[in-house]
Amino acid sequence: MLPPLQRVVRDRQRANALPCSGKDRIAHGGCSGRKCRFTQSRWRRRGRSFERQRRFISDAWYELRTPTAVVRTEADVTLSRDHRTEAEYRASVAIFGDAARRLTRIVDDLFLLSRADSGHLVPRRDALYLDEVVHNATRAVRSVAQQRGGEVELVNVIEAPCVGDEDLLGQLVLNVLDNAIK
């Protein structure tokens, strides 16, 4: 039996084991009171859990389809001609590399999202410079912007000491820049 179904069966068995007096019985043969509250509470939690899983899968599908389409298309184009120059192969391999880096970042993002949704994400509070976070994120997306005919330029960035989680802040800036490029 699948683990989620096993939990539902186990919860139902626990609910059935709760005491239910004659006055708790209702017309359709069920039970009100403690037993029903227990069952309803469990079903609500299960519903929220399934909704989080559905949202996570939807986010994963949406984020993964673009880089996988890039890899698939580039492979088809690269292999469509029998003879290509070394420069053409190098350009294709560079595109594969960029797509692989993007896929890695997406998988990391999805893992982060999963941890945040489950309540297991504990942000660090380290001293850092926000301007360095912005510079690093800008460098990371510059080639993607150029491939799409855009440009990322930093203007008048000042030193900005702060306290926070450098990885999470970096992810936030990367997401903002990535959305701006799209």
C-alpha positions, 0 to 999 in steps of 0.5 A, a space after each residue: 500500500 502507498 505510504 499516504 494511503 497507509 497513513 489515511 487508513 491508520 488515522 481512520 483506525 485510530 479515529 474508530 478506536 476513540 470512544 463514542 457514546 450512544 448520544 454521540 451517534 447521529 442519524 446517518 450512523 456516524 459519530 459526532 464529538 471527539 471522533 469527528 473532530 479528530 477525523 476532520 482535523 486529520 482530513 484538513 491537514 491531509 488536504 493542506 499537505 496535498 495542496 502543498 505537494 500539488 503546488 510544488 509539482 506545478 512549480 517544478 514543471 513550470 521551472 524545468 520545462 524551459 531549460 529541458 526544451 533548450 537542451 532538447 532543441 540544441 541537441 536536435 539542431 547540433 545532430 541535424 547536420 553531419 559535419 559541423 565545425 569545432 566552433 559550432 560544437 563548442 557553441 552547442 556544448 556551451 549552451 548545454 553547460 548553461 542549461 545544466 547550470 540552470 537546471 541545477 539552480 532550479 533543482 536547488 530552488 525546488 529543494 529550498 521551496 520544499 524545505 520552506 513549505 515543510 517548515 524545515 527552513 531555518 535562515 541563517 543570520 550572518 553579517 554580509 554585504 548586500 552589494 556583494 550578493 547583488 554583484 554575484 547574482 548579476 554575474 551569474 545571469 549576465 550570459 543568459 541575458 546576453 543570449 536573450 538579447 538583453 543586458 544586465 548593468 549595475 549602476 551606482 551600487 553602494 556598500 550595504 552591510 546587513 545581517 541575513 542568509 546570504 544564500 537565500 538573499 542571493 536566491 532572491 536577487 537571482 529570481 528577480 533578475 531571472 524574471 526581469 530577463 524573461 
